[in-house]
Amino acid sequence: MVAIPIAIYALLCLLVAFRGRHTQLGFLGTLIASVFLTPILVFLALVLLSPHPSDVARQ
């Protein structure tokens, strides 16, 4: 019974880490942060702190 929630948590951590692979933390740093904080919190930080695509295109 405990294996399913742990598997879901690990999958969420991996998905968030994949999303953060092009940040300064990289895949491993984002993975570690999502394991210790929570995947949802790290995902929100990635979304809120990442630059807007139109701002990146202008540079």
N, C-alpha and C positions, 0 to 999 in steps of 0.2 A: 504493500500500500504506500510506502514511503518513496518507492522508486519512481513513481510517475511524477510527483511534484518536483523531485530533484532533477529528473530528466527535462521537465519543462523549464525549470530555472536555468539549467545548463544551456539549453537551446536558446533561451532569451539572451543569455550572456554572450553566446557565440554570434547571434544576429546583431547585437549592439556592437560587438567588437568588429564585425565585418563592416558595419556602417562607419565606424571610427578609424578605419585602416588608413585613411589619407589625412589624418590630423597629426598634430605634433606628438600626441601620445602613441599613435600607431595602433596596430591590431593588439599587440600584447599588453600595452599599457591600458587600453580601453577595456580589454578582457579582465585584467586584474582589478581595475576600478569597478567594473560592473559586478564582479564576484563579491567584493568587499562592501560596496555601497548597496546598490540594487540595480538591475538592468534598466528599470523604468527611470530612475533618477539620472543615471548616466546618459540614457537616450535623450531625456529632456535637456540636459546640459549640452549635448552635442547639437541638438536642434537650435537651442537658443543662442549658443555661442559661435556657431559657424557663420561665416560671412554669407551674405546674400549672393546668389549666382551672378546677378547683374553687376555687383560691385567687383567681383573677381574678374569679370570679362573686361572691365574698363582698364584694369592695370596692365 
